């Protein structure tokens, strides 16, 4: 698969998602497919790879499902205090501001380059953006509780190499009160465990689900997911 963008033709490693190449023919550059520091370090490159070339859609889908739930519950978006887990370069925060207009959005990611990119490209998306590993710094969760969140979103932060379900469940429990909403993208390989265990652990009411294509994979096949929005009992 390849696509021509402002970064020239974007091509992918054959037979997998190991690296991408971009740039004009005389100055091709290669970065790891999941080397987010390198991708975020070039303004617009992450968007060109994942949104323009691979049609990533989770930010719009997840935030849209959350916004629909607010309307169904007759909750005003401008009263929401949202935690964006795995905030990346701020696309989710930008969509939250546009579609929900919350009172506050706090972002968190593992990657320092993510915050640098968000502050560079979307300076109005977050009231605060933290860099932390929740598994290694439990004190961060205690600090976050002071924000009294009404909702939590995770656009694509769940699963292998990201936040595991056990940590996700404890994060939901510690940051949200009963009535708090959460909206996640759940990928196929996690669905049985998510449905069988996660909702029991957090004691939540499922409000809506929506199957969709998270993005295309580099070989052109679909990377499908299910968007879920739920409310803590």
Secondary structure as UniProt FT lines:
FT   STRAND          2..5
FT   TURN            6..7
FT   STRAND          8..12
FT   TURN            14..15
FT   STRAND          19..23
FT   TURN            25..26
FT   STRAND          29..32
FT   TURN            33..34
FT   HELIX           36..41
FT   TURN            43..44
FT   HELIX           45..46
FT   HELIX           47..53
FT   HELIX           58..72
FT   TURN            73..74
FT   HELIX           77..79
FT   STRAND          81..85
FT   TURN            88..89
FT   HELIX           91..99
FT   STRAND          104..109
FT   HELIX           112..121
FT   TURN            123..124
FT   STRAND          128..131
FT   TURN            134..136
FT   HELIX           138..144
FT   HELIX           145..147
FT   STRAND          151..154
FT   TURN            160..161
FT   HELIX           165..175
FT   TURN            178..179
FT   STRAND          181..187
FT   HELIX           188..190
FT   HELIX           191..193
FT   HELIX           194..198
FT   HELIX           199..202
FT   STRAND          204..216
FT   TURN            218..219
FT   STRAND          222..232
//
